[in-house]
Amino acid sequence: MTLNSNQKTEKKKRETFSTGLAVFFATLGSAVGLGNIWKFPYLTGNSGGGAFVFTYLICILLVGIPVMVAEFYIGRKTRKNAVGAFTALKASPFWKIIGYMGAAASLFIMFFYSSVAGWVYSYVFKALTGKFGALAKKPVEEAVKTAGEEFSLTVGGTYSPVLWQFIVIAVVSAILIAGVQKGIERVTKTLMPLLFLLIIICDIRAITLPKASQGLQFLFNVDFSKINAPVILTALGLAFFKLSLGMGTMITYGSYFTEESNLMTTSARVAVSDTIVSLLSGIAIFPVVFEFGMKPGGGPGLLFQTIPLAFSRMPLGNLLLIAFFLLAAIAATTAMISMLEVPIAILTEEKGMGRTNAVLLISSVVFIIGAVTVHPESIFGGVTLLGKGFFDLFDYISSNILLPVGGLLISVFAGYFVSKSELCKELSNNGIIKNKSLINIYHFVVKFVTPILLIIVFLSSIGIIKLK
Ligand code: TRP
């Protein structure tokens, strides 16, 4: 089936972001989150440094940006949620699976993401109460040990991690109920640049450490022999996770874009800015890792053990530490809002549920399942399935399966089930933007390169083909 034109659905006036700049910052607010400051560095540490970073950049270019443009197209064209959009495009009901799978992925991610956000919130509190002041006065080895113990305490308690997770979910729900648009616009426009500035201060601290070059080498030195199938699958999963792709978030946000927004340049700018934030976080963290003799493959605790150490040993350290974790908390919060907006928009627009009820329902599910599964001390905390605890399992299912499968379906839809002229019309804003050759390249990539790459990575991850 090929879609024909003139299907712009006339519906009751839906809210949109007010300006192009607001569109950019709101979208960046969804992309930038714990993925940059927590996940990117620790996955880079686990997967061998530069080789992983290189693979990740390729994934952003050949898979991330094309899928993002396709999501923007579907969203702005229809001005609908991730399920309704496919009805509006008169696509076969099969495609609604993208929206339903997206809603499931959103929950799976939230189960563990809200818990990590809880750690971040609790670090704001710890910094405020001067918990990290002592790190400065201790000899290096002891300070490293204390930072590690503090992290274990944060994660391992019986009640406190659950309580912090509850606080996170309550904050996110309150913002969602109050109505996202104006809130998100205002928050992201001022705080994104501030977060940027603070990471740069961290960077300056990090690269002036005596052993900084070892950290930078780890991050940027590409050893091609380290690229193998699991590294590619992890990098691909991170690309989707980072750019909020494959589950309809960008369809939903695209539906709030202005008529003038340039979909292709917006996606390139968001992808580039987001990647810069990730790299800057890596530059802030790895020199510290090597300076203090820590392990780059230290896992999810990496951020929480390095940043307090580095900051505690510089002038105004505690103040900067408070600011850093506060901004990280805000970045995580805006990302979570965009994640939950997917199932909430589906429940309200497709199922006719009231917004407040939808928010309360989804948040309760996230909290109850999250609380009993992801914490080491919780009821199912010790249970493993397929060799993974629930925390890792939720992460794996979402990043390595649901998001890439969603991305594959979205790119196949845009490449094969939307006519080229239709795509051209929307991507050039009805011929106003003169970008014909760029659209030609895009159409080729989304039709042949993106889906084929995704299929190869899948087949190799389930062992049907051998990459090496
Ligand atoms: N991109 C965010 C981050 O890096 C997380 C996120 C927000 C997300 N919305 C999403 C991930 C939708 C996948 C899908 O922290």
Residues whose N, C-alpha, C, O or C-beta is under 5 A from the ligand:
A	BS01	LIG	S30 A31 V32 G33 L34 G35 N36 F240 F241 K242 L243 S244 L245 M247 T249 A335 S338 M339
